[in-house]
Amino acid sequence: MGPLTGVKIVELAGIGPGPMAAMHLADLGATVLRIERAEPADLGVPRPLKFDLLKRNRQAIALDLKDVRAIELVLELVAEADALIEGFRPGVMERLGLGPDVCLARNPRLVYGRMTGWGQDGPLAHAAGHDINYIAVAGVLNAIGRVGQAPTAPLALVGDFGGGAMFLVMGVLAALLHARGSGQGQVVDAAIVDGAASLGTVFHGLVASGQWHDERGSNILDTGAPHYDCYPCADGHWISVGPIEARFHAELARRLGLDPAELGPPGDRAHWPRARDVLARVFRTRPRQAWCELLEGTDVCFAPVLSFGEAPAHPHLKARGTFVEVEGVTQPAPAPRFSATPTTMPTAPQAPSGAQALHGWLSAERIAAWQPTLPPQGAKTSK
């Protein structure tokens, strides 16, 4: 089920944005076959497979890519695929014998998606890095944080998952549309540094117009404005407000029982320090739930600040089914939603399953021929 039903994708397993992109494509209905290494990679802190949610909704097989027989198997899969995605450093796939030229020669309509931090070329292309480094050089990290404090890394949301995975998904989908119309495949070079820079497009316009200050925490959208910030409540929990527009700002003052003059016009920076003190004092007087009862669902642009554990229980998210439970693990449901081709409940992450994973890709005869050469499946890679 889903709009990508019938699309077949080979995933050369990696970490972070590559698996996230593969998960989204699988969530949307694509048949994605994850090719794991025969020996597990160093992924930092190990965790049981059932909690490795980026591996949901697809089958896997473990292959020793140093074995020429494994490379031939991958190429047979490539011949049946609509797309391949990989997240190795530039040149690694070429050295394995699985570079774009080889794969496109085997399947000219193939979309070859490449996920890296720095991109396929440039002075840093072969350097190691992580999310924090890519968003730092893209100009994004410098803008995130409180006034007078160090830059704050926004988890891995802006780099790996926003600038990386989602741009890879977009690129693969666009190239699939082109391939269906033309029969011509191509390479998609998705670099986290490019995607993160693209996410910051609106801010480059603000900088050029003189409406953005480089000092962190001094602008409307970076907690510099008192009416776009988070405040602690009487019980130690937090709430968020964001009434940027004048009419919403006035509504906040009215519902809090304040004279609008106490907050001043939302665009007048001279009033911001006083307004912040007023809002901080008021929000300290009641617990979070009381503010939810008064302000949630109104035009003051309000929401409680919830933890990952609290969010699934929020009434709005429960009503929409934003979160689902799969084999005892609560997780976000597939997004976005489709009226004609709805997606289905995700399946739990699967350990490499050997020849079983090849069904639907190769003939029974070819699977039988490959089965004796496959390494043991599922033991180490499922940890």
C-alpha positions in Angstrom: 0.0 0.0 0.0 1.1 3.6 -0.6 1.8 5.8 -3.6 5.2 4.1 -4.2 3.8 0.6 -4.5 5.6 -1.3 -7.2 8.8 0.8 -6.9 11.8 -1.3 -6.0 14.9 0.1 -4.3 18.2 -1.4 -3.2 19.6 0.2 -0.1 23.3 -0.1 0.7 23.0 0.2 4.5 24.7 3.0 6.3 23.9 5.2 9.3 21.7 8.3 9.9 20.3 10.0 6.8 20.6 7.0 4.4 18.4 4.7 6.5 16.0 7.6 7.3 15.6 8.2 3.5 15.1 4.4 2.9 12.5 4.3 5.8 10.5 7.1 4.3 10.5 5.5 0.8 9.5 2.2 2.3 6.8 3.9 4.4 5.3 5.3 1.2 5.0 1.8 -0.2 8.3 1.1 -2.1 9.8 -2.3 -1.8 13.2 -1.6 -0.2 15.9 -4.3 0.2 18.5 -3.3 2.8 22.0 -4.8 2.1 23.8 -5.0 5.4 27.5 -5.7 5.9 28.4 -9.2 6.9 30.1 -7.8 9.9 28.3 -5.0 11.9 29.6 -1.5 11.5 30.7 0.8 14.4 27.5 2.8 15.0 28.3 4.2 18.4 26.0 3.0 21.1 24.5 -0.4 20.2 20.8 -1.1 20.8 18.4 -4.0 20.2 17.1 -4.2 16.7 13.5 -3.6 17.6 14.4 0.0 18.7 16.4 0.8 15.5 13.3 2.3 14.0 15.0 3.7 10.9 15.2 0.0 9.7 11.4 -0.5 9.8 9.3 -1.6 6.8 11.8 -3.5 4.8 13.7 -6.8 4.6 17.5 -7.2 4.7 20.3 -9.4 3.6 23.9 -9.4 4.8 26.6 -9.6 2.2 30.4 -9.5 2.2 31.0 -6.8 -0.4 34.6 -7.8 -0.6 33.5 -11.0 -2.2 33.1 -10.8 -6.0 30.1 -13.1 -5.8 28.3 -10.6 -3.5 29.0 -7.8 -5.9 27.5 -9.8 -8.7 24.4 -10.5 -6.6 24.0 -6.8 -5.9 24.3 -6.1 -9.7 21.6 -8.6 -10.3 19.4 -6.8 -7.8 20.3 -3.5 -9.4 19.0 -4.8 -12.8 15.6 -5.3 -11.2 15.5 -2.0 -9.2 14.2 1.4 -9.9 16.7 3.0 -7.6 19.7 2.4 -5.4 20.7 4.5 -2.4 24.1 4.5 -0.7 25.9 6.6 1.9 29.5 5.7 1.6 32.3 8.3 1.2 33.0 9.3 -2.4 34.9 6.6 -4.3 34.0 3.6 -2.1 31.2 2.3 -4.3 33.5 2.7 -7.3 36.3 0.6 -5.6 33.7 -2.0 -4.7 32.7 -2.3 -8.4 29.3 -0.8 -7.7 29.8 2.7 -8.9 27.3 4.6 -11.0 28.9 3.8 -14.3 28.7 0.0 -13.6 25.2 0.1 -12.2 23.8 2.3 -15.0 25.4 0.1 -17.6 23.5 -2.8 -16.0 20.2 -0.8 -15.7 20.1 2.4 -17.8 16.9 3.6 -16.1 18.3 3.3 -12.6 18.2 6.3 -10.2 21.5 6.2 -8.2 21.0 8.1 -5.0 24.2 9.1 -3.1 24.1 10.4 0.5 27.1 12.2 1.9 27.9 15.0 4.3 30.1 17.1 2.1 29.0 15.9 -1.4 30.8 14.0 -4.1 33.4 16.7 -4.8 35.0 19.7 -3.2 38.0 20.1 -0.9 36.2 18.4 2.0 34.5 15.6 0.1 36.7 12.8 1.6 36.8 14.1 5.1 34.9 12.6 8.0 32.2 14.6 9.6 28.8 14.5 11.3 25.6 16.5 11.4 27.1 19.2 13.7 29.9 19.9 11.3 27.8 20.1 8.2 25.3 22.6 9.6 28.2 24.6 11.1 29.9 25.3 7.8 26.5 25.9 6.1 25.9 28.9 8.4 22.9 27.3 10.2 24.5 26.3 13.6 25.8 29.8 14.3 22.2 31.1 14.3 20.8 28.6 16.8 21.1 29.3 20.5 20.5 31.9 23.2 21.9 35.3 23.3 25.4 35.3 24.9 25.6 31.5 24.8 27.3 29.0 22.6 25.6 27.7 19.4 23.2 24.9 20.3 23.1 21.7 18.1 19.4 21.0 17.1 19.7 17.2 17.6 20.3 15.8 14.1 17.1 17.2 12.7 18.5 20.1 10.6 21.5 18.3 9.1 21.2 14.5 8.8 17.5 14.2 8.6 16.3 17.5 7.2 19.1 18.6 5.0 20.2 15.0 4.2 17.5 12.3 4.3 14.6 14.5 3.1 16.6 16.0 0.2 17.7 12.5 -0.8 14.1 11.4 -0.9 13.1 14.5 -2.9 15.9 13.9 -5.3 15.2 10.2 -5.8 11.5 10.9 -6.4 12.2 13.6 -8.9 14.7 11.4 -10.7 12.2 8.5 -10.7 9.6 10.7 -12.4 12.2 11.7 -15.0 13.2 8.0 -15.6 9.6 6.9 -16.0 9.1 9.5 -18.8 12.4 9.2 -20.5 13.8 5.7 -19.6 17.0 7.5 -18.5 18.5 7.1 -15.1 20.9 9.4 -13.4 22.9 10.1 -10.3 21.4 12.1 -7.4 24.2 13.8 -5.3 22.5 14.6 -2.0 24.9 16.4 0.4 23.9 17.3 3.9 25.8 20.6 3.6 23.8 21.5 0.5 20.4 20.6 2.0 21.1 22.4 5.3 22.1 25.5 3.4 18.9 25.2 1.3 16.8 25.0 4.5 18.3 28.4 5.5 17.2 30.1 2.3 14.7 32.5 3.9 17.3 33.7 6.4 19.8 34.6 3.6 17.0 36.9 2.3 16.7 38.5 5.8 20.4 38.9 6.0 20.6 40.6 2.6 17.7 43.0 3.6 19.4 43.9 6.9 16.6 42.3 8.9 18.7 39.6 10.6 21.4 40.1 13.2 24.2 37.6 13.4 24.1 37.7 17.2 22.3 34.6 18.4 19.0 35.1 20.2 18.4 38.6 19.0 15.9 38.1 16.2 12.2 37.3 16.0 12.5 33.6 15.1 15.5 32.7 17.3 14.0 33.4 20.8 15.2 37.0 20.7 11.6 38.2 20.6 9.7 37.6 23.9 6.6 36.7 21.9 8.4 33.8 20.2 9.9 31.9 23.0 9.4 29.2 25.7 8.6 30.0 29.4 8.6 27.9 32.6 5.4 27.4 34.5 4.6 27.1 38.2 5.2 23.3 38.1 8.5 23.5 36.3 7.1 22.4 32.9 7.4 24.7 29.9 5.1 26.3 27.3 5.7 27.9 24.0 4.2 31.1 22.4 4.6 32.5 19.0 2.1 35.3 18.2 4.2 37.1 15.6 1.3 38.8 13.9 -0.1 41.9 15.6 -3.7 40.5 15.9 -2.4 37.3 17.5 -0.1 39.3 19.8 -3.1 41.4 20.9 -5.1 38.2 21.5 -2.3 36.9 23.8 -2.5 40.1 25.9 -6.2 39.9 26.1 -6.3 36.3 27.3 -3.6 36.9 29.8 -5.5 39.9 31.2 -2.7 42.3 30.3 -2.8 45.9 29.0 -1.4 45.6 25.4 0.9 48.5 26.4 2.7 46.2 28.8 3.9 44.0 25.9 4.3 46.8 23.4 4.1 46.3 19.6 5.6 43.0 18.6 8.0 44.5 16.1 9.4 47.1 18.5 12.7 45.8 19.9 12.8 48.5 22.5 9.9 46.9 24.3 11.2 43.4 24.2 13.1 43.3 27.5 10.1 44.6 29.4 7.7 42.3 27.6 9.8 39.3 28.4 9.8 40.1 32.1 6.0 40.5 32.0 5.4 37.2 30.2 7.9 35.3 32.4 6.2 36.6 35.5 2.7 35.7 34.3 3.5 32.2 33.1 5.2 31.4 36.4 1.9 31.8 38.2 0.1 28.7 36.9 1.0 25.1 36.1 1.4 24.0 32.4 -2.0 22.3 32.3 -3.8 25.4 33.4 -2.2 27.4 30.5 -3.2 24.6 28.1 -6.8 24.9 29.3 -6.7 28.7 28.8 -4.7 29.1 25.7 -4.5 25.9 23.6 -6.6 26.0 20.5 -6.8 29.8 20.4 -5.2 32.3 18.1 -2.4 33.2 20.5 -0.1 30.5 18.8 0.4 28.4 21.9 1.6 24.9 22.6 2.9 23.0 25.6 6.6 21.9 25.3 6.3 18.1 25.5 9.0 15.4 25.8 9.3 12.6 23.3 7.5 10.4 25.9 4.7 12.9 26.4 4.0 13.8 22.8 2.1 10.6 21.7 -0.5 11.2 24.4 -1.4 14.7 23.3 -5.1 14.8 22.3 -4.5 16.3 18.9 -1.8 13.8 18.0 -3.9 10.9 19.3 -6.9 12.1 17.2 -4.7 12.3 14.1 -2.9 9.0 14.7 0.4 10.8 14.5 2.0 8.0 16.5 1.5 4.3 16.3 2.7 1.3 18.3 4.5 -1.5 16.5 5.3 -4.6 18.6 5.3 -2.6 21.7 7.4 0.3 20.4 5.7 3.7 20.0 6.9 5.6 17.0 5.8 8.2 14.4 3.4 7.0 11.8 4.2 7.3 8.1 3.9 10.8 6.8 2.5 12.6 4.8 -1.0 11.1 4.2 -2.7 10.2 0.9 -6.4 10.0 0.0 -6.2 7.6 -2.9 -3.1 5.5 -1.9 -3.0 5.4 1.9 0.0 4.0 3.6 -0.2 1.1 6.1 1.0 0.3 9.6 4.8 0.0 9.6 6.4 -3.4 10.2 9.1 -3.8 12.8 12.8 -3.7 11.9 14.0 -7.0 10.5 17.3 -8.8 10.9 19.0 -10.0 7.7 17.0 -13.0 6.5 19.2 -14.6 3.8 17.7 -16.0 0.7 14.1 -15.2 1.9 14.8 -11.5 1.3 15.5 -12.1 -2.4 12.0 -13.3 -3.2 10.3 -10.9 -5.5 13.7 -9.8 -6.8 15.2 -12.9 -8.4 13.8 -16.1 -9.8 13.6 -19.2 -7.6 16.5 -20.7 -9.7 18.8 -17.7 -9.2 18.0 -17.6 -5.4 18.8 -21.3 -5.1 22.1 -20.7 -6.9 23.0 -17.9 -4.6 21.8 -19.4 -1.3 25.0 -21.6 -0.6 27.2 -18.6 -1.1 25.4 -16.3 1.4 27.1 -15.6 4.8 25.2 -16.5 8.0 22.3 -14.1 8.5 20.9 -12.2 11.5 23.3 -13.2 14.3 25.6 -10.3 14.6 23.8 -7.7 12.5 20.7 -7.9 14.7 22.4 -6.7 17.9 
